[in-house]
Amino acid sequence: MLNVYLVGSSLLPPPRSLYLLDLPGYGYARAGKAQRAGFRRLVHGVLRRPGVAGVVWLLDIRHDPSPEDRAMQDTLAAAGVPVLAALTKGDKLPKGQRARRLAALREALALDVDQVIVTSARSGDGIADLRDAVGALGGGTLKEERGANRA
């Protein structure tokens, strides 16, 4: 399944629109070979579409990359689109351990410093940075909507 969200047009300068495409549970879905192959075709098709500005790849900071994460990494690299890794659940680790996990994941996934943001939905850490980075991928700056506290 692919969920598509149109980000409010008030968040970007005209005439741009920003769509967020969510691939829920790609690493957790129990699926057979045929279903996984279909999912890969869907992802490849989306990444080849004109106008794809980049990918925000959500990864749990507490875990090493899974085989599915490695497969997604290969897919993203082959597509040649900009990738921003949002390391989620940063609040679940003490500061020192968070820094070590960030460094380990950057190295394991061969990501540059500007490609990784540690976030926490619970504490709000990194959310403003994530919003700015997504806005930059979209060719503008995302404005914060009144009452909105999520990227």
N, C-alpha and C positions, 0 to 999 in steps of 0.2 A: 504494500500500500504506500502511496505517496500523498501526503497532505500538503496542500498549497494554501498559503496565506498571503493576502494582499496587505502590505503595511500601509497604513493611512497615508493618503497623498499629502496630508499636511506635514508629514515628517521629512519630506524631501523637497528640494527646490524644483519648480516646474522645469521641463515637462516630464520628469522622470517618475517611474513607478518602481517599487521594490516589492518583489515577491520572495517570501521565505518558503522553501520547500523542505518539508520535514520527512525524513525516512525513519519512522519510529521503530526502534528495536531491531535494527539490522543485525546487531550482534547477538541478540537474545531470541530471535524468532526461531521456533522449531519448524523446520521446513525440510522437505525432501530435495533431492538433487535438481529435479525439474523446477521446483519453486525457487530455489536459490539461483538457478540459471536465469529464470525470468526476472528476478530481482536485479541481477547484474545487468541484464539487457536494459531494464528500466533506468538504472543509474547511468549507464553509458549513454543512453539516449538523452537524458536530461543534461548531462555534462557537455554534450555536443551542440546543444541548442545555442543559437546566436543570442547574445545579450547576457549570458551567464557571467556575472562579474566576479564570482568567487564562491568559495565554500566555507561555511563555519562548521567545523567538525567537533562535535561534543564528545569528550572523553573524560571518564572518571579518573581524577588525579590519583586515587588510591590503588589503581590496578595497572599492571603492565599491559601493553597492547595484546589483545587476543588474536588468534588466527584471522578472525573476521575483520579486526582493525587493520591487520597487515594487508589483507586483501583489498580493503577500502583504500589504504595508503597507496597501493599499487595502481588502483583505478584512478585515484586523484592525480597521481604523478603522470600517468599516461594521458590524462585529459589536458594537462598543462594549465589548469586554472589556479588562480591564487587560493591558498589555503590558510585559514586562520583556525588554530586549534584552541577551543575554549575548554580548559580543564575545569570540570565541574566539581562541586562538593569540597572546595578549598577549605571551608570552615570545619571539616571533619578531621583535619590534621593540625597538630601544633605547628607554629611558624617555622621552626627549624626543619621539621620533617617535610613540610610543604615545599620549602626551598630545595631540599634534596630530591623530592619526587619530581618537581618541575625540571630540574637539571637532568635527571635520569630519563624522563619522557622526551625532553628535547633531543637528547643524544640518541635514544632508541629510535625516534621517528625522523631524525635528521632535519629538525626544524630550526629556523633562525629565531633569535630572541623576539623579533617583531611579529612572529607567526604564532605566538603562544600567549594566552591570557588566562590567569587563574581566576576563577569566578566562584561565587557562592550566591545562590538564590536566597538562601536563608539570611545571610548577613548583608548582602548587597555588594560585597567586595568584588571589584573587577567589572561590575555591570556598566558603569559609565565608560570605562575603557573599551569594553566590548561594543557598546553602542557607537562610540566614536569609530572603532575599527570597521564595523559593519557599514556605517555611513561612508567611510572612505572607500570600501569595496564597491559600494553603490554609486560612487562618483560624486558624492556630496557629503553633507554633514547631516546626520539624523538629529532632528530637534526633539527634545523631550516634550511629549504631550502632557498637558496638565493632568495630573493624577496618574500618569504612567510611571512605573518604576521598574519596568523590565525592558530589555533591549529587543 
